[in-house]
Amino acid sequence: MSVGARQFVARYRKWARRAAWTVLGLVFLAGLGRWTVCGLVSARITDIHEKRYPVTLAELNRWYPQVAPRDNGAVLFDEAFSSFGWRSTDPDRVGRETTRMATDPLEGNQEVLAFLQQASNYPRYRFPIDLKRLSIMPYPHLANLVRAARLLRNDAVSHTDCDDPEPAMLSVESLLALSRSLANEPLVRSHLARLDCQQIAVDSLQEFLNGSSPTPEQITALGEALEKVEDQHGLARAFIGQRCIGIYGFEMMERAFDPTATPSARHYPLRQRLLLHLGALLSSPTYLYNLCGLFQWDELEYLRFMDRYIQTAQTSFPQRIADAITLRRSLDRETDLHSLSRAWLRGMNGPRVILKDAVTATRLREARLAVAVERYRLNHNELPRAIDELQSSDDATVPPDPFSGQPLHYTPLSSGYVIYSVSHDNFPDTNPSTLQEPAFIVER
């Protein structure tokens, strides 16, 4: 062999050794990084367990407390849903029933209204859903609850101008109980349905106060019902349940990303299995994504954000709203390295859920203040001229504005009053489509 050939072979062997050591170093670093990140994820999940929060779907199902059938108002709600007058499997009939109900939504649904009002007397609710099995389809009872809320609102409106306001008030109370039925259901979609029911309930109460003159007993009953509805822990409970579902999703995807778990690969000799893994590594970005620990890093980012959501939901107003805006900015800065967590978090849109919850809480507090104004009207035969008069009265409760921490704004009108929040003025950075919070106006 010539001198030039020997030099070439020597250089080739040197660079081959360097390449081999480089590959081994990269593999070692990737393995070390993956081991480190897996340890951090495991520590996060252990911390969740120590706080007695669910991690698996089975734990989430147990976390949604069971209720004995005789004490469960959800049983009556299910009976009401099965009695809807427009239910049919015939598409042509469904179209005819929908058209008929558009002109008279109460026709054929008197039995439903009776079930709904009877269910409102129950203190506990648990709908028959199995959270041990993840469902990507909407739960039927959520759509039925919103549909029932609209039916109750139509019933309240139909009795508003009657001489006896009692039926209208019972429908408003049933609306508030309808939203309470989802208080313990640990899902974001359930919390959003609950907020929709509460918005419909407040709108119905506003229409009731505009068209009727309630008695002192009715005002007291409405005030008590409103105090039961507002739940400061419902949003955090929904995020805790959603975090559990996210953990389950990451576990399922990690199994799908791991070719070593395929039964067929286990029957091949070691050499063929190594070739299979090498082919998967070169052809599948997801395999490399999991092998280098990027998948676990993505899960760690998801858990970190969900912890921030839960902590934000557990803070008091108005700090919760300011933290939600900060969270939205942090989510917008997420990079492509966290593609899975970013997609899931943006799909849930936690900051928007927090803001919608704040808007609904504002509406409920406006309604409570309106009930206090009506109580003052009954006791003094006139409306208070300012919020200070209402605060100084013995029978008034003036809840603070969630967006400012100060009392809600109250302005007398020539024939009534208006109650409103400072949400748009104090938080111009928020999306106007999120903060659609109208004023509570009573003109009577």
Residue pairs with C-beta under 8 A, 6 or more apart in sequence:
1 9
30 291
30 292
30 293
33 292
33 293
34 291
34 292
34 293
34 296
35 293
36 293
37 293
37 296
37 297
37 300
38 293
38 296
40 296
40 300
41 296
41 299
41 300
41 303
44 300
44 303
44 304
44 307
45 55
45 247
45 303
48 55
48 243
49 55
53 63
53 240
53 243
53 244
54 60
54 62
54 63
54 186
54 240
54 241
54 244
55 244
55 247
56 244
56 247
56 248
57 131
57 132
57 133
57 134
57 244
57 245
57 248
58 132
59 244
60 131
60 132
60 186
60 241
60 244
60 245
61 130
61 131
61 132
63 186
63 240
63 241
64 126
64 131
64 184
64 185
64 186
64 241
65 126
65 184
66 126
67 74
67 124
67 125
67 126
69 75
71 122
71 123
71 124
72 122
72 124
72 125
72 126
73 119
73 120
73 121
73 122
73 123
73 124
73 125
73 177
73 181
74 119
74 125
74 126
74 127
74 128
74 141
74 181
76 115
76 116
76 118
76 119
76 122
77 115
77 116
77 119
77 125
77 127
77 141
77 144
77 145
77 148
77 178
77 181
78 127
78 128
78 141
79 115
80 111
80 112
80 115
80 116
80 119
80 148
81 112
81 140
81 141
81 144
81 148
83 109
83 111
83 112
83 115
84 109
84 112
84 144
84 147
85 97
85 101
85 107
85 108
85 109
85 112
86 94
86 97
86 98
86 100
86 101
86 108
88 94
88 97
100 107
101 107
101 108
101 109
105 150
105 151
105 154
106 113
106 151
106 154
106 155
106 158
109 151
112 148
112 151
113 151
113 152
113 155
113 171
116 148
116 151
116 152
116 174
116 178
117 170
117 171
117 173
117 174
119 174
119 177
119 181
120 173
120 174
120 176
120 177
120 178
121 177
122 177
125 180
125 181
125 182
125 183
125 184
126 184
127 139
127 141
127 181
127 185
129 135
129 139
129 141
129 185
131 186
131 187
131 241
134 245
134 248
134 249
138 189
139 189
139 190
142 182
142 189
142 190
142 193
143 193
145 178
145 181
145 182
145 193
145 197
146 193
146 196
146 197
146 200
148 178
149 175
149 178
149 179
149 196
149 197
149 200
149 201
150 200
152 171
152 172
152 174
152 175
152 178
152 200
152 204
153 171
153 175
153 200
153 201
153 203
153 204
153 207
155 167
155 168
155 171
156 167
156 168
156 171
156 172
156 175
156 204
156 207
156 208
157 168
157 204
157 207
158 168
159 165
159 167
159 168
159 171
160 168
160 207
160 208
160 210
160 211
160 212
161 211
161 212
162 168
165 208
165 212
165 213
165 214
165 215
165 218
166 218
168 208
168 211
168 212
169 208
169 212
169 214
169 218
169 221
169 222
171 204
172 201
172 204
172 205
172 208
172 222
172 225
173 221
173 222
173 225
175 197
175 200
175 201
175 204
176 198
176 201
176 225
176 226
176 228
176 229
177 225
178 197
178 201
179 194
179 195
179 197
179 198
179 201
179 229
180 228
180 229
182 190
182 191
182 193
182 194
182 197
183 194
183 231
183 234
184 237
185 191
185 194
186 237
186 238
186 240
186 241
186 244
187 238
187 241
187 242
187 245
188 238
188 239
188 241
188 242
188 348
188 353
190 238
191 234
191 235
191 237
191 238
191 353
191 357
192 353
192 356
194 234
195 356
195 357
195 360
198 229
198 360
198 363
198 364
199 360
199 363
201 229
202 363
202 364
202 366
202 367
202 440
205 222
205 367
205 370
206 367
206 370
206 440
206 441
206 442
208 214
209 370
209 374
209 442
209 444
210 416
210 441
210 442
210 443
210 444
211 444
213 444
214 222
214 374
216 375
216 378
219 371
219 374
219 375
219 378
220 375
222 371
223 368
223 371
223 372
223 375
223 397
226 364
226 367
226 368
226 371
227 368
229 364
230 361
230 364
230 365
232 316
233 314
234 357
235 313
235 353
235 354
235 357
236 310
236 313
236 314
238 313
238 353
239 306
239 309
239 310
239 313
239 350
240 310
242 306
242 348
243 303
243 306
243 307
243 309
243 310
246 302
246 303
246 306
246 344
247 299
247 303
249 344
250 295
250 298
250 299
250 302
250 340
253 295
253 340
254 290
254 295
254 296
255 261
257 286
257 287
257 289
257 290
257 295
258 290
259 265
259 276
259 277
259 280
259 284
259 287
260 273
260 277
265 273
265 276
268 276
277 287
280 287
281 287
281 288
281 291
286 295
289 295
290 296
294 337
295 340
297 337
297 338
298 337
298 338
298 339
298 340
298 341
299 340
299 341
301 334
301 338
301 341
302 338
302 340
302 341
302 344
302 345
305 327
305 330
305 331
305 341
305 345
305 350
308 327
308 330
309 327
309 350
309 354
312 320
312 323
312 324
312 327
312 354
313 320
313 354
313 357
315 323
317 358
317 361
317 400
317 402
317 403
317 405
318 401
318 402
318 403
318 404
318 405
320 354
320 358
320 402
321 354
321 355
321 358
321 402
321 403
321 427
323 354
324 350
324 351
324 354
324 355
324 358
325 351
325 427
325 429
325 430
327 350
327 351
327 354
328 351
328 352
331 342
331 345
331 346
331 350
331 351
334 341
334 342
334 345
335 342
336 342
352 431
352 434
355 430
355 431
355 434
355 435
356 434
358 402
358 403
358 423
359 423
359 434
359 435
359 436
359 437
361 402
362 401
362 402
362 403
362 408
362 421
362 423
362 437
363 437
363 440
365 399
365 400
365 401
365 402
365 408
366 408
366 419
366 420
366 421
366 439
366 440
367 440
368 397
368 399
369 390
369 397
369 398
369 399
369 408
369 410
369 419
369 440
370 417
370 419
370 440
370 442
372 390
372 395
372 396
372 397
372 398
373 383
373 384
373 390
373 410
373 417
373 419
373 442
374 442
375 395
375 396
376 383
376 384
376 389
376 390
376 393
376 395
376 396
377 383
379 393
379 395
380 393
383 412
383 416
383 417
384 390
384 393
384 410
384 412
385 412
386 410
386 412
387 398
387 407
387 408
387 409
387 410
390 396
390 398
390 410
391 398
391 407
398 407
398 408
399 408
400 406
400 407
400 408
401 407
401 408
401 409
401 421
401 422
401 423
402 421
403 421
403 422
403 423
403 426
403 427
404 421
404 422
404 426
406 422
408 419
408 420
408 421
409 419
409 420
409 421
409 422
410 417
410 418
410 419
411 417
411 418
411 419
411 420
413 441
413 443
415 443
415 444
416 441
416 442
416 443
416 444
417 441
417 442
418 439
418 440
418 441
418 442
419 439
419 440
419 441
420 439
420 440
421 437
423 430
423 435
423 437
424 430
424 432
424 435
424 437
427 435
